[in-house]
């Protein structure tokens, strides 16, 4: 297995260390792989920009008296 180095800021490293410890991963590679697998399961419409979300339309009667 070849090894590579990636650079992350201190805050990201702290979060990754916490996640690795909580889930009892052996190394950072396992933690990152799991995060990426979970991310790939999220529907595209829930990933942030919501490109396929239909515009909001207000109903004619939007409150009841």
PDBQT receptor file of N, H, CA, C and O in Angstrom, charges set to zero:
ATOM      1  N   UNK A   1       0.847  -1.173   0.000  1.00  0.00    +0.000 N 
ATOM      2  CA  UNK A   1       0.000   0.000   0.000  1.00  0.00    +0.000 C 
ATOM      3  C   UNK A   1       0.893   1.237   0.000  1.00  0.00    +0.000 C 
ATOM      4  O   UNK A   1       1.767   1.380   0.854  1.00  0.00    +0.000 OA
ATOM      5  N   UNK A   2       0.670   2.116  -0.950  1.00  0.00    +0.000 N 
ATOM      6  H   UNK A   2      -0.040   2.000  -1.644  1.00  0.00    +0.000 HD
ATOM      7  CA  UNK A   2       1.464   3.338  -0.979  1.00  0.00    +0.000 C 
ATOM      8  C   UNK A   2       0.856   4.355  -0.022  1.00  0.00    +0.000 C 
ATOM      9  O   UNK A   2      -0.345   4.331   0.248  1.00  0.00    +0.000 OA
ATOM     10  N   UNK A   3       1.676   5.224   0.474  1.00  0.00    +0.000 N 
ATOM     11  H   UNK A   3       2.652   5.244   0.255  1.00  0.00    +0.000 HD
ATOM     12  CA  UNK A   3       1.224   6.254   1.405  1.00  0.00    +0.000 C 
ATOM     13  C   UNK A   3       1.377   7.608   0.754  1.00  0.00    +0.000 C 
ATOM     14  O   UNK A   3       2.327   7.855   0.012  1.00  0.00    +0.000 OA
ATOM     15  N   UNK A   4       0.435   8.477   1.040  1.00  0.00    +0.000 N 
ATOM     16  H   UNK A   4      -0.337   8.276   1.643  1.00  0.00    +0.000 HD
ATOM     17  CA  UNK A   4       0.463   9.845   0.543  1.00  0.00    +0.000 C 
ATOM     18  C   UNK A   4       0.189  10.778   1.702  1.00  0.00    +0.000 C 
ATOM     19  O   UNK A   4      -0.290  10.367   2.759  1.00  0.00    +0.000 OA
ATOM     20  N   UNK A   5       0.497  12.017   1.483  1.00  0.00    +0.000 N 
ATOM     21  H   UNK A   5       0.885  12.350   0.624  1.00  0.00    +0.000 HD
ATOM     22  CA  UNK A   5       0.257  13.036   2.497  1.00  0.00    +0.000 C 
ATOM     23  C   UNK A   5      -0.782  14.006   1.977  1.00  0.00    +0.000 C 
ATOM     24  O   UNK A   5      -0.722  14.446   0.829  1.00  0.00    +0.000 OA
ATOM     25  N   UNK A   6      -1.732  14.335   2.830  1.00  0.00    +0.000 N 
ATOM     26  H   UNK A   6      -1.781  13.978   3.763  1.00  0.00    +0.000 HD
ATOM     27  CA  UNK A   6      -2.682  15.385   2.487  1.00  0.00    +0.000 C 
ATOM     28  C   UNK A   6      -2.582  16.462   3.571  1.00  0.00    +0.000 C 
ATOM     29  O   UNK A   6      -2.265  16.172   4.724  1.00  0.00    +0.000 OA
ATOM     30  N   UNK A   7      -2.856  17.689   3.184  1.00  0.00    +0.000 N 
ATOM     31  H   UNK A   7      -3.114  17.925   2.247  1.00  0.00    +0.000 HD
ATOM     32  CA  UNK A   7      -2.772  18.797   4.126  1.00  0.00    +0.000 C 
ATOM     33  C   UNK A   7      -4.179  19.282   4.454  1.00  0.00    +0.000 C 
ATOM     34  O   UNK A   7      -4.978  19.566   3.562  1.00  0.00    +0.000 OA
ATOM     35  N   UNK A   8      -4.465  19.370   5.745  1.00  0.00    +0.000 N 
ATOM     36  H   UNK A   8      -3.816  19.139   6.470  1.00  0.00    +0.000 HD
ATOM     37  CA  UNK A   8      -5.739  19.901   6.204  1.00  0.00    +0.000 C 
ATOM     38  C   UNK A   8      -5.448  20.920   7.303  1.00  0.00    +0.000 C 
ATOM     39  O   UNK A   8      -4.401  20.873   7.949  1.00  0.00    +0.000 OA
ATOM     40  N   UNK A   9      -6.385  21.836   7.501  1.00  0.00    +0.000 N 
ATOM     41  H   UNK A   9      -7.235  21.874   6.975  1.00  0.00    +0.000 HD
ATOM     42  CA  UNK A   9      -6.166  22.814   8.562  1.00  0.00    +0.000 C 
ATOM     43  C   UNK A   9      -6.387  22.148   9.925  1.00  0.00    +0.000 C 
ATOM     44  O   UNK A   9      -6.908  21.036  10.008  1.00  0.00    +0.000 OA
ATOM     45  N   UNK A  10      -5.988  22.836  10.972  1.00  0.00    +0.000 N 
ATOM     46  H   UNK A  10      -5.564  23.740  10.904  1.00  0.00    +0.000 HD
ATOM     47  CA  UNK A  10      -6.027  22.280  12.320  1.00  0.00    +0.000 C 
ATOM     48  C   UNK A  10      -7.453  21.890  12.748  1.00  0.00    +0.000 C 
ATOM     49  O   UNK A  10      -7.654  20.839  13.356  1.00  0.00    +0.000 OA
ATOM     50  N   UNK A  11      -8.424  22.727  12.433  1.00  0.00    +0.000 N 
ATOM     51  H   UNK A  11      -8.261  23.581  11.939  1.00  0.00    +0.000 HD
ATOM     52  CA  UNK A  11      -9.810  22.439  12.803  1.00  0.00    +0.000 C 
ATOM     53  C   UNK A  11     -10.300  21.144  12.150  1.00  0.00    +0.000 C 
ATOM     54  O   UNK A  11     -10.962  20.330  12.794  1.00  0.00    +0.000 OA
ATOM     55  N   UNK A  12      -9.972  20.960  10.875  1.00  0.00    +0.000 N 
ATOM     56  H   UNK A  12      -9.435  21.621  10.352  1.00  0.00    +0.000 HD
ATOM     57  CA  UNK A  12     -10.366  19.742  10.163  1.00  0.00    +0.000 C 
ATOM     58  C   UNK A  12      -9.702  18.523  10.787  1.00  0.00    +0.000 C 
ATOM     59  O   UNK A  12     -10.335  17.478  10.941  1.00  0.00    +0.000 OA
ATOM     60  N   UNK A  13      -8.441  18.651  11.142  1.00  0.00    +0.000 N 
ATOM     61  H   UNK A  13      -7.926  19.499  11.018  1.00  0.00    +0.000 HD
ATOM     62  CA  UNK A  13      -7.725  17.542  11.775  1.00  0.00    +0.000 C 
ATOM     63  C   UNK A  13      -8.372  17.166  13.105  1.00  0.00    +0.000 C 
ATOM     64  O   UNK A  13      -8.529  15.982  13.404  1.00  0.00    +0.000 OA
ATOM     65  N   UNK A  14      -8.743  18.151  13.896  1.00  0.00    +0.000 N 
ATOM     66  H   UNK A  14      -8.615  19.113  13.654  1.00  0.00    +0.000 HD
ATOM     67  CA  UNK A  14      -9.388  17.886  15.187  1.00  0.00    +0.000 C 
ATOM     68  C   UNK A  14     -10.708  17.146  14.979  1.00  0.00    +0.000 C 
ATOM     69  O   UNK A  14     -10.999  16.182  15.687  1.00  0.00    +0.000 OA
ATOM     70  N   UNK A  15     -11.509  17.598  14.007  1.00  0.00    +0.000 N 
ATOM     71  H   UNK A  15     -11.272  18.381  13.432  1.00  0.00    +0.000 HD
ATOM     72  CA  UNK A  15     -12.779  16.930  13.715  1.00  0.00    +0.000 C 
ATOM     73  C   UNK A  15     -12.557  15.503  13.230  1.00  0.00    +0.000 C 
ATOM     74  O   UNK A  15     -13.278  14.589  13.631  1.00  0.00    +0.000 OA
ATOM     75  N   UNK A  16     -11.570  15.311  12.376  1.00  0.00    +0.000 N 
ATOM     76  H   UNK A  16     -10.984  16.053  12.050  1.00  0.00    +0.000 HD
ATOM     77  CA  UNK A  16     -11.269  13.979  11.855  1.00  0.00    +0.000 C 
ATOM     78  C   UNK A  16     -10.774  13.059  12.960  1.00  0.00    +0.000 C 
ATOM     79  O   UNK A  16     -11.148  11.887  13.005  1.00  0.00    +0.000 OA
ATOM     80  N   UNK A  17      -9.940  13.576  13.849  1.00  0.00    +0.000 N 
ATOM     81  H   UNK A  17      -9.637  14.528  13.813  1.00  0.00    +0.000 HD
ATOM     82  CA  UNK A  17      -9.453  12.777  14.978  1.00  0.00    +0.000 C 
ATOM     83  C   UNK A  17     -10.619  12.352  15.879  1.00  0.00    +0.000 C 
ATOM     84  O   UNK A  17     -10.681  11.206  16.325  1.00  0.00    +0.000 OA
ATOM     85  N   UNK A  18     -11.533  13.278  16.140  1.00  0.00    +0.000 N 
ATOM     86  H   UNK A  18     -11.483  14.209  15.778  1.00  0.00    +0.000 HD
ATOM     87  CA  UNK A  18     -12.696  12.983  16.989  1.00  0.00    +0.000 C 
ATOM     88  C   UNK A  18     -13.564  11.899  16.341  1.00  0.00    +0.000 C 
ATOM     89  O   UNK A  18     -13.999  10.961  17.008  1.00  0.00    +0.000 OA
ATOM     90  N   UNK A  19     -13.809  12.038  15.038  1.00  0.00    +0.000 N 
ATOM     91  H   UNK A  19     -13.455  12.800  14.495  1.00  0.00    +0.000 HD
ATOM     92  CA  UNK A  19     -14.630  11.059  14.310  1.00  0.00    +0.000 C 
ATOM     93  C   UNK A  19     -13.956   9.689  14.328  1.00  0.00    +0.000 C 
ATOM     94  O   UNK A  19     -14.612   8.676  14.569  1.00  0.00    +0.000 OA
ATOM     95  N   UNK A  20     -12.659   9.658  14.078  1.00  0.00    +0.000 N 
ATOM     96  H   UNK A  20     -12.126  10.481  13.882  1.00  0.00    +0.000 HD
ATOM     97  CA  UNK A  20     -11.902   8.410  14.070  1.00  0.00    +0.000 C 
ATOM     98  C   UNK A  20     -11.987   7.717  15.424  1.00  0.00    +0.000 C 
ATOM     99  O   UNK A  20     -12.163   6.501  15.494  1.00  0.00    +0.000 OA
ATOM    100  N   UNK A  21     -11.864   8.482  16.484  1.00  0.00    +0.000 N 
ATOM    101  H   UNK A  21     -11.721   9.470  16.427  1.00  0.00    +0.000 HD
ATOM    102  CA  UNK A  21     -11.923   7.915  17.829  1.00  0.00    +0.000 C 
ATOM    103  C   UNK A  21     -13.329   7.417  18.166  1.00  0.00    +0.000 C 
ATOM    104  O   UNK A  21     -13.485   6.323  18.707  1.00  0.00    +0.000 OA
ATOM    105  N   UNK A  22     -14.353   8.216  17.848  1.00  0.00    +0.000 N 
ATOM    106  H   UNK A  22     -14.226   9.106  17.408  1.00  0.00    +0.000 HD
ATOM    107  CA  UNK A  22     -15.742   7.835  18.141  1.00  0.00    +0.000 C 
ATOM    108  C   UNK A  22     -16.137   6.537  17.451  1.00  0.00    +0.000 C 
ATOM    109  O   UNK A  22     -16.826   5.701  18.036  1.00  0.00    +0.000 OA
ATOM    110  N   UNK A  23     -15.702   6.373  16.213  1.00  0.00    +0.000 N 
ATOM    111  H   UNK A  23     -15.142   7.052  15.738  1.00  0.00    +0.000 HD
ATOM    112  CA  UNK A  23     -16.087   5.201  15.423  1.00  0.00    +0.000 C 
ATOM    113  C   UNK A  23     -15.077   4.058  15.523  1.00  0.00    +0.000 C 
ATOM    114  O   UNK A  23     -15.274   3.002  14.923  1.00  0.00    +0.000 OA
ATOM    115  N   UNK A  24     -14.006   4.263  16.272  1.00  0.00    +0.000 N 
ATOM    116  H   UNK A  24     -13.845   5.122  16.759  1.00  0.00    +0.000 HD
ATOM    117  CA  UNK A  24     -12.959   3.256  16.491  1.00  0.00    +0.000 C 
ATOM    118  C   UNK A  24     -12.309   2.766  15.192  1.00  0.00    +0.000 C 
ATOM    119  O   UNK A  24     -12.058   1.573  15.021  1.00  0.00    +0.000 OA
ATOM    120  N   UNK A  25     -12.045   3.705  14.288  1.00  0.00    +0.000 N 
ATOM    121  H   UNK A  25     -12.249   4.674  14.427  1.00  0.00    +0.000 HD
ATOM    122  CA  UNK A  25     -11.322   3.359  13.069  1.00  0.00    +0.000 C 
ATOM    123  C   UNK A  25      -9.845   3.186  13.403  1.00  0.00    +0.000 C 
ATOM    124  O   UNK A  25      -9.328   3.826  14.319  1.00  0.00    +0.000 OA
ATOM    125  N   UNK A  26      -9.171   2.320  12.656  1.00  0.00    +0.000 N 
ATOM    126  H   UNK A  26      -9.591   1.800  11.911  1.00  0.00    +0.000 HD
ATOM    127  CA  UNK A  26      -7.750   2.072  12.891  1.00  0.00    +0.000 C 
ATOM    128  C   UNK A  26      -6.881   3.226  12.411  1.00  0.00    +0.000 C 
ATOM    129  O   UNK A  26      -5.823   3.499  12.977  1.00  0.00    +0.000 OA
ATOM    130  N   UNK A  27      -7.337   3.896  11.366  1.00  0.00    +0.000 N 
ATOM    131  H   UNK A  27      -8.197   3.675  10.906  1.00  0.00    +0.000 HD
ATOM    132  CA  UNK A  27      -6.529   4.979  10.798  1.00  0.00    +0.000 C 
ATOM    133  C   UNK A  27      -7.433   6.021  10.133  1.00  0.00    +0.000 C 
ATOM    134  O   UNK A  27      -8.644   5.838  10.016  1.00  0.00    +0.000 OA
ATOM    135  N   UNK A  28      -6.808   7.112   9.703  1.00  0.00    +0.000 N 
ATOM    136  H   UNK A  28      -5.823   7.260   9.798  1.00  0.00    +0.000 HD
ATOM    137  CA  UNK A  28      -7.566   8.189   9.072  1.00  0.00    +0.000 C 
ATOM    138  C   UNK A  28      -8.158   7.762   7.734  1.00  0.00    +0.000 C 
ATOM    139  O   UNK A  28      -9.231   8.229   7.349  1.00  0.00    +0.000 OA
ATOM    140  N   UNK A  29      -7.473   6.891   7.036  1.00  0.00    +0.000 N 
ATOM    141  H   UNK A  29      -6.601   6.512   7.348  1.00  0.00    +0.000 HD
ATOM    142  CA  UNK A  29      -7.957   6.430   5.743  1.00  0.00    +0.000 C 
ATOM    143  C   UNK A  29      -9.331   5.772   5.876  1.00  0.00    +0.000 C 
ATOM    144  O   UNK A  29     -10.223   6.030   5.067  1.00  0.00    +0.000 OA
ATOM    145  N   UNK A  30      -9.504   4.928   6.888  1.00  0.00    +0.000 N 
ATOM    146  H   UNK A  30      -8.780   4.719   7.545  1.00  0.00    +0.000 HD
ATOM    147  CA  UNK A  30     -10.799   4.285   7.116  1.00  0.00    +0.000 C 
ATOM    148  C   UNK A  30     -11.874   5.329   7.418  1.00  0.00    +0.000 C 
ATOM    149  O   UNK A  30     -12.995   5.236   6.916  1.00  0.00    +0.000 OA
ATOM    150  N   UNK A  31     -11.532   6.314   8.232  1.00  0.00    +0.000 N 
ATOM    151  H   UNK A  31     -10.622   6.390   8.640  1.00  0.00    +0.000 HD
ATOM    152  CA  UNK A  31     -12.494   7.358   8.598  1.00  0.00    +0.000 C 
ATOM    153  C   UNK A  31     -12.912   8.158   7.373  1.00  0.00    +0.000 C 
ATOM    154  O   UNK A  31     -14.096   8.431   7.180  1.00  0.00    +0.000 OA
ATOM    155  N   UNK A  32     -11.953   8.530   6.556  1.00  0.00    +0.000 N 
ATOM    156  H   UNK A  32     -10.991   8.308   6.713  1.00  0.00    +0.000 HD
ATOM    157  CA  UNK A  32     -12.254   9.314   5.350  1.00  0.00    +0.000 C 
ATOM    158  C   UNK A  32     -13.096   8.496   4.379  1.00  0.00    +0.000 C 
ATOM    159  O   UNK A  32     -14.057   9.014   3.809  1.00  0.00    +0.000 OA
ATOM    160  N   UNK A  33     -12.751   7.229   4.182  1.00  0.00    +0.000 N 
ATOM    161  H   UNK A  33     -11.970   6.808   4.645  1.00  0.00    +0.000 HD
ATOM    162  CA  UNK A  33     -13.528   6.368   3.290  1.00  0.00    +0.000 C 
ATOM    163  C   UNK A  33     -14.977   6.279   3.748  1.00  0.00    +0.000 C 
ATOM    164  O   UNK A  33     -15.892   6.362   2.929  1.00  0.00    +0.000 OA
ATOM    165  N   UNK A  34     -15.194   6.110   5.058  1.00  0.00    +0.000 N 
ATOM    166  H   UNK A  34     -14.450   6.042   5.723  1.00  0.00    +0.000 HD
ATOM    167  CA  UNK A  34     -16.555   6.009   5.583  1.00  0.00    +0.000 C 
ATOM    168  C   UNK A  34     -17.322   7.309   5.363  1.00  0.00    +0.000 C 
ATOM    169  O   UNK A  34     -18.496   7.278   4.994  1.00  0.00    +0.000 OA
ATOM    170  N   UNK A  35     -16.679   8.439   5.585  1.00  0.00    +0.000 N 
ATOM    171  H   UNK A  35     -15.725   8.464   5.885  1.00  0.00    +0.000 HD
ATOM    172  CA  UNK A  35     -17.324   9.724   5.345  1.00  0.00    +0.000 C 
ATOM    173  C   UNK A  35     -17.727   9.874   3.884  1.00  0.00    +0.000 C 
ATOM    174  O   UNK A  35     -18.824  10.345   3.585  1.00  0.00    +0.000 OA
ATOM    175  N   UNK A  36     -16.850   9.479   2.983  1.00  0.00    +0.000 N 
ATOM    176  H   UNK A  36     -15.959   9.096   3.226  1.00  0.00    +0.000 HD
ATOM    177  CA  UNK A  36     -17.146   9.583   1.555  1.00  0.00    +0.000 C 
ATOM    178  C   UNK A  36     -18.261   8.627   1.145  1.00  0.00    +0.000 C 
ATOM    179  O   UNK A  36     -19.093   8.974   0.307  1.00  0.00    +0.000 OA
ATOM    180  N   UNK A  37     -18.288   7.436   1.720  1.00  0.00    +0.000 N 
ATOM    181  H   UNK A  37     -17.612   7.153   2.400  1.00  0.00    +0.000 HD
ATOM    182  CA  UNK A  37     -19.370   6.494   1.427  1.00  0.00    +0.000 C 
ATOM    183  C   UNK A  37     -20.706   7.052   1.892  1.00  0.00    +0.000 C 
ATOM    184  O   UNK A  37     -21.699   6.973   1.168  1.00  0.00    +0.000 OA
ATOM    185  N   UNK A  38     -20.739   7.609   3.083  1.00  0.00    +0.000 N 
ATOM    186  H   UNK A  38     -19.932   7.673   3.671  1.00  0.00    +0.000 HD
ATOM    187  CA  UNK A  38     -21.972   8.194   3.605  1.00  0.00    +0.000 C 
ATOM    188  C   UNK A  38     -22.414   9.380   2.761  1.00  0.00    +0.000 C 
ATOM    189  O   UNK A  38     -23.606   9.546   2.499  1.00  0.00    +0.000 OA
ATOM    190  N   UNK A  39     -21.463  10.207   2.334  1.00  0.00    +0.000 N 
ATOM    191  H   UNK A  39     -20.495  10.073   2.547  1.00  0.00    +0.000 HD
ATOM    192  CA  UNK A  39     -21.785  11.368   1.509  1.00  0.00    +0.000 C 
ATOM    193  C   UNK A  39     -22.389  10.931   0.177  1.00  0.00    +0.000 C 
ATOM    194  O   UNK A  39     -23.320  11.564  -0.322  1.00  0.00    +0.000 OA
ATOM    195  N   UNK A  40     -21.867   9.861  -0.393  1.00  0.00    +0.000 N 
ATOM    196  H   UNK A  40     -21.111   9.347   0.012  1.00  0.00    +0.000 HD
ATOM    197  CA  UNK A  40     -22.367   9.419  -1.705  1.00  0.00    +0.000 C 
ATOM    198  C   UNK A  40     -23.788   8.864  -1.611  1.00  0.00    +0.000 C 
ATOM    199  O   UNK A  40     -24.457   8.738  -2.637  1.00  0.00    +0.000 OA
ATOM    200  N   UNK A  41     -24.265   8.530  -0.416  1.00  0.00    +0.000 N 
ATOM    201  H   UNK A  41     -23.721   8.632   0.417  1.00  0.00    +0.000 HD
ATOM    202  CA  UNK A  41     -25.621   8.022  -0.231  1.00  0.00    +0.000 C 
ATOM    203  C   UNK A  41     -26.647   9.145  -0.113  1.00  0.00    +0.000 C 
ATOM    204  O   UNK A  41     -27.846   8.902  -0.244  1.00  0.00    +0.000 OA
ATOM    205  N   UNK A  42     -26.191  10.364   0.132  1.00  0.00    +0.000 N 
ATOM    206  H   UNK A  42     -25.216  10.562   0.238  1.00  0.00    +0.000 HD
ATOM    207  CA  UNK A  42     -27.098  11.498   0.311  1.00  0.00    +0.000 C 
ATOM    208  C   UNK A  42     -27.641  11.902  -1.051  1.00  0.00    +0.000 C 
ATOM    209  O   UNK A  42     -26.864  12.092  -1.986  1.00  0.00    +0.000 OA
ATOM    210  N   UNK A  43     -28.958  12.039  -1.187  1.00  0.00    +0.000 N 
ATOM    211  H   UNK A  43     -29.590  11.885  -0.427  1.00  0.00    +0.000 HD
ATOM    212  CA  UNK A  43     -29.528  12.470  -2.461  1.00  0.00    +0.000 C 
ATOM    213  C   UNK A  43     -28.967  13.833  -2.889  1.00  0.00    +0.000 C 
ATOM    214  O   UNK A  43     -28.695  14.688  -2.047  1.00  0.00    +0.000 OA
ATOM    215  N   UNK A  44     -28.801  14.021  -4.165  1.00  0.00    +0.000 N 
ATOM    216  H   UNK A  44     -29.022  13.326  -4.849  1.00  0.00    +0.000 HD
ATOM    217  CA  UNK A  44     -28.238  15.269  -4.700  1.00  0.00    +0.000 C 
ATOM    218  C   UNK A  44     -28.991  16.493  -4.187  1.00  0.00    +0.000 C 
ATOM    219  O   UNK A  44     -28.384  17.534  -3.936  1.00  0.00    +0.000 OA
ATOM    220  N   UNK A  45     -30.307  16.373  -4.029  1.00  0.00    +0.000 N 
ATOM    221  H   UNK A  45     -30.800  15.528  -4.233  1.00  0.00    +0.000 HD
ATOM    222  CA  UNK A  45     -31.108  17.517  -3.590  1.00  0.00    +0.000 C 
ATOM    223  C   UNK A  45     -30.816  17.926  -2.151  1.00  0.00    +0.000 C 
ATOM    224  O   UNK A  45     -31.216  19.011  -1.730  1.00  0.00    +0.000 OA
ATOM    225  N   UNK A  46     -30.130  17.082  -1.393  1.00  0.00    +0.000 N 
ATOM    226  H   UNK A  46     -29.805  16.200  -1.735  1.00  0.00    +0.000 HD
ATOM    227  CA  UNK A  46     -29.827  17.395  -0.003  1.00  0.00    +0.000 C 
ATOM    228  C   UNK A  46     -28.365  17.777   0.215  1.00  0.00    +0.000 C 
ATOM    229  O   UNK A  46     -27.936  17.911   1.361  1.00  0.00    +0.000 OA
ATOM    230  N   UNK A  47     -27.601  17.953  -0.839  1.00  0.00    +0.000 N 
ATOM    231  H   UNK A  47     -27.950  17.844  -1.770  1.00  0.00    +0.000 HD
ATOM    232  CA  UNK A  47     -26.173  18.223  -0.705  1.00  0.00    +0.000 C 
ATOM    233  C   UNK A  47     -25.820  19.699  -0.646  1.00  0.00    +0.000 C 
ATOM    234  O   UNK A  47     -24.635  20.029  -0.596  1.00  0.00    +0.000 OA
ATOM    235  N   UNK A  48     -26.771  20.582  -0.651  1.00  0.00    +0.000 N 
ATOM    236  H   UNK A  48     -27.734  20.314  -0.692  1.00  0.00    +0.000 HD
ATOM    237  CA  UNK A  48     -26.416  21.975  -0.469  1.00  0.00    +0.000 C 
ATOM    238  C   UNK A  48     -27.134  22.943  -1.362  1.00  0.00    +0.000 C 
ATOM    239  O   UNK A  48     -27.989  23.690  -0.888  1.00  0.00    +0.000 OA
ATOM    240  N   UNK A  49     -26.823  22.961  -2.633  1.00  0.00    +0.000 N 
ATOM    241  H   UNK A  49     -26.128  22.354  -3.018  1.00  0.00    +0.000 HD
ATOM    242  CA  UNK A  49     -27.361  24.009  -3.495  1.00  0.00    +0.000 C 
ATOM    243  C   UNK A  49     -28.785  23.727  -3.965  1.00  0.00    +0.000 C 
ATOM    244  O   UNK A  49     -29.464  24.646  -4.423  1.00  0.00    +0.000 OA
ATOM    245  N   UNK A  50     -29.251  22.499  -3.867  1.00  0.00    +0.000 N 
ATOM    246  H   UNK A  50     -28.699  21.753  -3.495  1.00  0.00    +0.000 HD
ATOM    247  CA  UNK A  50     -30.606  22.096  -4.249  1.00  0.00    +0.000 C 
ATOM    248  C   UNK A  50     -30.983  22.525  -5.672  1.00  0.00    +0.000 C 
ATOM    249  O   UNK A  50     -31.995  23.199  -5.861  1.00  0.00    +0.000 OA
ATOM    250  N   UNK A  51     -30.198  22.150  -6.655  1.00  0.00    +0.000 N 
ATOM    251  H   UNK A  51     -29.376  21.602  -6.502  1.00  0.00    +0.000 HD
ATOM    252  CA  UNK A  51     -30.462  22.585  -8.026  1.00  0.00    +0.000 C 
ATOM    253  C   UNK A  51     -31.785  22.087  -8.601  1.00  0.00    +0.000 C 
ATOM    254  O   UNK A  51     -32.339  22.718  -9.501  1.00  0.00    +0.000 OA
ATOM    255  N   UNK A  52     -32.294  20.973  -8.100  1.00  0.00    +0.000 N 
ATOM    256  H   UNK A  52     -31.844  20.461  -7.369  1.00  0.00    +0.000 HD
ATOM    257  CA  UNK A  52     -33.523  20.413  -8.665  1.00  0.00    +0.000 C 
ATOM    258  C   UNK A  52     -34.762  20.787  -7.861  1.00  0.00    +0.000 C 
ATOM    259  O   UNK A  52     -35.866  20.344  -8.176  1.00  0.00    +0.000 OA
ATOM    260  N   UNK A  53     -34.582  21.596  -6.832  1.00  0.00    +0.000 N 
ATOM    261  H   UNK A  53     -33.684  21.955  -6.576  1.00  0.00    +0.000 HD
ATOM    262  CA  UNK A  53     -35.706  21.994  -5.997  1.00  0.00    +0.000 C 
ATOM    263  C   UNK A  53     -36.619  22.945  -6.754  1.00  0.00    +0.000 C 
ATOM    264  O   UNK A  53     -36.159  23.922  -7.345  1.00  0.00    +0.000 OA
ATOM    265  N   UNK A  54     -37.909  22.655  -6.733  1.00  0.00    +0.000 N 
ATOM    266  H   UNK A  54     -38.283  21.862  -6.253  1.00  0.00    +0.000 HD
ATOM    267  CA  UNK A  54     -38.880  23.506  -7.423  1.00  0.00    +0.000 C 
ATOM    268  C   UNK A  54     -39.051  24.806  -6.642  1.00  0.00    +0.000 C 
ATOM    269  O   UNK A  54     -38.955  24.809  -5.415  1.00  0.00    +0.000 OA
ATOM    270  N   UNK A  55     -39.302  25.903  -7.340  1.00  0.00    +0.000 N 
ATOM    271  H   UNK A  55     -39.380  25.901  -8.337  1.00  0.00    +0.000 HD
ATOM    272  CA  UNK A  55     -39.497  27.184  -6.658  1.00  0.00    +0.000 C 
ATOM    273  C   UNK A  55     -40.718  27.143  -5.738  1.00  0.00    +0.000 C 
ATOM    274  O   UNK A  55     -41.694  26.445  -6.011  1.00  0.00    +0.000 OA
ATOM    275  N   UNK A  56     -40.646  27.890  -4.664  1.00  0.00    +0.000 N 
ATOM    276  H   UNK A  56     -39.852  28.458  -4.443  1.00  0.00    +0.000 HD
ATOM    277  CA  UNK A  56     -41.739  27.974  -3.719  1.00  0.00    +0.000 C 
ATOM    278  C   UNK A  56     -42.885  28.769  -4.322  1.00  0.00    +0.000 C 
ATOM    279  O   UNK A  56     -42.673  29.842  -4.886  1.00  0.00    +0.000 OA
ATOM    280  N   UNK A  57     -44.094  28.245  -4.205  1.00  0.00    +0.000 N 
ATOM    281  H   UNK A  57     -44.266  27.373  -3.747  1.00  0.00    +0.000 HD
ATOM    282  CA  UNK A  57     -45.281  28.962  -4.672  1.00  0.00    +0.000 C 
ATOM    283  C   UNK A  57     -46.230  29.091  -3.504  1.00  0.00    +0.000 C 
ATOM    284  O   UNK A  57     -46.575  28.104  -2.853  1.00  0.00    +0.000 OA
ATOM    285  N   UNK A  58     -46.641  30.298  -3.248  1.00  0.00    +0.000 N 
ATOM    286  H   UNK A  58     -46.361  31.099  -3.777  1.00  0.00    +0.000 HD
ATOM    287  CA  UNK A  58     -47.577  30.556  -2.164  1.00  0.00    +0.000 C 
ATOM    288  C   UNK A  58     -48.981  30.184  -2.609  1.00  0.00    +0.000 C 
ATOM    289  O   UNK A  58     -49.390  30.500  -3.726  1.00  0.00    +0.000 OA
ATOM    290  N   UNK A  59     -49.712  29.517  -1.739  1.00  0.00    +0.000 N 
ATOM    291  H   UNK A  59     -49.379  29.261  -0.831  1.00  0.00    +0.000 HD
ATOM    292  CA  UNK A  59     -51.101  29.182  -2.044  1.00  0.00    +0.000 C 
ATOM    293  C   UNK A  59     -51.970  30.419  -1.991  1.00  0.00    +0.000 C 
ATOM    294  O   UNK A  59     -51.620  31.397  -1.331  1.00  0.00    +0.000 OA
ATOM    295  N   UNK A  60     -53.109  30.387  -2.682  1.00  0.00    +0.000 N 
ATOM    296  H   UNK A  60     -53.394  29.592  -3.218  1.00  0.00    +0.000 HD
ATOM    297  CA  UNK A  60     -54.009  31.535  -2.666  1.00  0.00    +0.000 C 
ATOM    298  C   UNK A  60     -54.457  31.844  -1.243  1.00  0.00    +0.000 C 
ATOM    299  O   UNK A  60     -54.494  33.003  -0.831  1.00  0.00    +0.000 OA
ATOM    300  N   UNK A  61     -54.793  30.810  -0.505  1.00  0.00    +0.000 N 
ATOM    301  H   UNK A  61     -54.763  29.868  -0.839  1.00  0.00    +0.000 HD
ATOM    302  CA  UNK A  61     -55.191  31.002   0.899  1.00  0.00    +0.000 C 
ATOM    303  C   UNK A  61     -54.053  30.464   1.749  1.00  0.00    +0.000 C 
ATOM    304  O   UNK A  61     -53.900  29.252   1.903  1.00  0.00    +0.000 OA
ATOM    305  N   UNK A  62     -53.269  31.357   2.291  1.00  0.00    +0.000 N 
ATOM    306  H   UNK A  62     -53.394  32.341   2.166  1.00  0.00    +0.000 HD
ATOM    307  CA  UNK A  62     -52.123  30.895   3.054  1.00  0.00    +0.000 C 
ATOM    308  C   UNK A  62     -52.289  31.092   4.559  1.00  0.00    +0.000 C 
ATOM    309  O   UNK A  62     -51.381  30.773   5.328  1.00  0.00    +0.000 OA
ATOM    310  N   UNK A  63     -53.437  31.612   4.986  1.00  0.00    +0.000 N 
ATOM    311  H   UNK A  63     -54.174  31.870   4.362  1.00  0.00    +0.000 HD
ATOM    312  CA  UNK A  63     -53.733  31.662   6.418  1.00  0.00    +0.000 C 
ATOM    313  C   UNK A  63     -55.232  31.538   6.607  1.00  0.00    +0.000 C 
ATOM    314  O   UNK A  63     -56.021  31.883   5.727  1.00  0.00    +0.000 OA
ATOM    315  N   UNK A  64     -55.595  31.053   7.739  1.00  0.00    +0.000 N 
ATOM    316  H   UNK A  64     -54.954  30.774   8.454  1.00  0.00    +0.000 HD
ATOM    317  CA  UNK A  64     -57.015  30.845   8.017  1.00  0.00    +0.000 C 
ATOM    318  C   UNK A  64     -57.451  31.777   9.140  1.00  0.00    +0.000 C 
ATOM    319  O   UNK A  64     -56.749  31.938  10.138  1.00  0.00    +0.000 OA
ATOM    320  N   UNK A  65     -58.605  32.382   8.965  1.00  0.00    +0.000 N 
ATOM    321  H   UNK A  65     -59.175  32.252   8.154  1.00  0.00    +0.000 HD
ATOM    322  CA  UNK A  65     -59.102  33.312   9.982  1.00  0.00    +0.000 C 
ATOM    323  C   UNK A  65     -60.238  32.695  10.756  1.00  0.00    +0.000 C 
ATOM    324  O   UNK A  65     -60.787  33.328  11.657  1.00  0.00    +0.000 OA
TER     325      UNK A  65
